[in-house]
Amino acid sequence: MKLHDLEFELFIPAAGIHEKIQQLAAQIQQDYNGKTPLFLPILNGSFVFAADLIRLIQLPCRVSFVKHSSYHGTISSGKLKTLIGLSESLFNQDIIIVEDIMDTGLTLSKVVEELRSLGTRSVEIVTLIRKEAARKHAVQPRYVGFDIQDEFVAGYGLDYEGFGRNLPDIYRKR
Ligand code: 5GP
């Protein structure tokens, strides 16, 4: 299968993804019983995963999509602001970051740090995919769908050069 200018092969079929998401949703529902979590899916890649995950969770919850800021300037407090799109107060909230894929873990560790500085009650991560390198990082997701080697994947929200987000399965570069 060709995406833009590279050949990809089927890696995780849609049925396997959905089975895994059911397990993740059941675990989250059990762990957050009695709570009202706020899901923060990180755009763009996690929009498909987030849509499937939250529809399997029967808890009172809210969802707010956020995006990494490409502008890494400092704000007056001196703290780096990495997230844009946060519309509600996160004070005392139980946050679940929804990520598509964790590679080095650098992005997520910055996000977690920023969210903790905003007075949140708890910050956990659910990632659909964790790459080999991420397993060595200090910040670890509480929920992981698939552990994979260091390979480039696309589909199910993940892109290659902007293409492939609409594919129902996950592919890997040949
Ligand atoms: P990290 O800071 O963990 O190294 O980077 C994570 C981000 O890199 C992900 O949110 C995603 O946007 C991008 N990324 C890392 N690996 C892949 C991959 O295999 N495929 C795609 N499409 N994006 C990736």
Residues whose N, C-alpha, C, O or C-beta is under 5 A from the ligand:
A	BS01	5GP	G45 I101 M102 D103 T104 G105 L106 T107 L108 E151 F152 V153 A154 L158 D159 Y160
